[in-house]
Amino acid sequence: MTTELTYLAMTLILALVQIFLPAGARTVEFGSKWNAGPRDETPAAKKPLTGRLERAEANLFETLPLFIGAVLIAHVIGAAGALTVWGTALYFWARVVYVPLYAFGVPYVRSLVWVVSLAGLVMVLASLFLLKV
C-alpha cells in the first residue's frame, strides 16, 4: 500500500474515533437510557466538551470526502509524489492535532491547525494537475 493510501486509511480510522468521541460524551451527559432509547429528541449538549466534540466531528466530515476523492484520483492517475505524500501527511496529522485543540477550546492555534490540514488537501488536489507528460 502506498504512503498516501496508508494516510487515507489512518484518516478513516480517525473518522471512526471522532464518531465515538462525541457519542461517548453524549452518553455520559444524557445517560445510557437515552443512548439505548429511540433518541426521538436529542437534547442540546449542555457540557462544552460534548458540543466541541460534535463540532470537531462535523468539521472533519466537511473536508473528508474531498480528501478521499483527491487521494484516490491521485492514486488512479499515477500522480503520487512528494506533493501527495506531504499533503496526505499534513492533512492527517493536522486533523489528529485538531481534535484535542477543539475539545479543550484552544482558540487561534486550532484555526491555524485547520489551515494546515486544508493546505495538505490543496497539495493533494494540486498534484492532480501537475502530471508529468
C-alpha positions in Angstrom: 0.0 0.0 0.0 1.3 3.5 -0.9 2.1 6.1 1.7 -0.9 8.1 0.5 -3.3 5.2 0.8 -1.9 4.5 4.3 -2.7 8.0 5.4 -6.1 7.7 3.9 -6.8 4.5 5.8 -5.5 6.2 9.0 -7.7 9.2 8.4 -10.7 6.8 8.1 -9.7 5.3 11.5 -9.5 8.8 12.9 -13.1 9.4 11.5 -14.3 6.4 13.4 -12.6 7.7 16.6 -14.3 11.1 16.0 -17.7 9.4 15.7 -17.2 7.6 19.0 -15.8 10.6 21.0 -19.0 12.7 20.9 -21.2 9.6 21.1 -19.5 8.7 24.3 -19.7 12.3 25.6 -23.4 12.3 24.8 -23.9 9.1 26.7 -22.1 10.5 29.7 -24.1 13.7 29.5 -27.6 12.2 28.8 -27.2 8.7 30.2 -27.2 5.2 28.9 -31.1 5.0 29.0 -31.1 7.9 26.4 -28.4 6.2 24.4 -30.3 2.8 24.3 -33.6 4.5 23.6 -35.1 5.7 20.3 -33.5 9.2 20.6 -36.6 10.8 19.1 -35.4 14.0 20.7 -31.8 14.7 21.3 -31.3 17.5 23.8 -28.7 20.1 23.0 -25.4 19.5 24.7 -25.0 21.4 27.9 -21.4 20.4 28.6 -18.9 22.3 26.4 -16.8 19.2 25.7 -19.8 17.4 24.2 -20.6 20.2 21.9 -17.0 20.7 20.9 -16.5 17.1 20.1 -19.7 17.2 17.9 -18.4 20.2 16.1 -14.9 18.8 15.6 -16.6 15.7 14.1 -18.7 17.8 11.8 -15.7 19.8 10.8 -13.8 16.7 9.7 -16.7 15.4 7.7 -16.8 18.7 5.7 -13.4 18.0 4.1 -13.1 14.2 4.4 -15.0 13.5 1.1 -12.7 15.9 -0.7 -9.6 14.3 0.8 -10.8 10.8 -0.1 -11.6 11.8 -3.6 -8.3 13.6 -4.1 -6.2 10.8 -2.7 -8.0 8.1 -4.8 -7.8 10.1 -8.0 -4.1 10.8 -7.4 -3.6 7.1 -6.9 -5.5 6.1 -10.0 -3.9 8.6 -12.4 -0.4 7.9 -11.0 0.1 11.4 -9.6 1.8 10.2 -6.5 4.9 12.0 -5.5 6.4 14.3 -2.8 3.4 16.6 -3.1 0.9 13.9 -2.4 3.0 12.3 0.4 3.4 15.6 2.2 -0.2 16.7 1.5 -1.7 13.5 2.9 0.7 13.6 5.9 -0.2 17.2 6.7 -3.9 16.6 6.4 -3.8 13.6 8.6 -1.6 14.9 11.4 -3.3 18.3 11.4 -6.6 16.5 11.8 -5.2 14.5 14.7 -3.9 17.6 16.5 -7.2 19.5 15.7 -9.4 17.2 17.9 -7.8 17.9 21.3 -7.3 21.6 20.4 -11.0 21.8 19.7 -12.0 19.7 22.7 -10.1 21.9 25.1 -11.3 25.1 23.5 -7.9 26.4 22.3 -8.5 29.4 20.0 -6.4 30.6 17.2 -4.0 27.6 17.2 -6.9 25.4 16.4 -7.7 27.6 13.4 -4.1 27.5 12.3 -4.0 23.7 12.5 -7.2 23.6 10.4 -5.5 25.8 7.8 -2.5 23.3 7.8 -5.0 20.4 7.1 -6.5 22.4 4.3 -3.1 23.1 2.9 -2.4 19.4 2.8 -5.7 18.8 1.0 -4.8 21.5 -1.5 -1.4 19.9 -2.1 -3.0 16.6 -3.0 -5.5 18.4 -5.3 -2.7 20.3 -6.9 -0.9 17.1 -7.7 -3.7 16.1 -9.9 -2.9 18.9 -12.3 0.9 18.6 -12.2 1.2 15.4 -14.0 4.5 14.8 -15.8 3.8 14.2 -19.5 
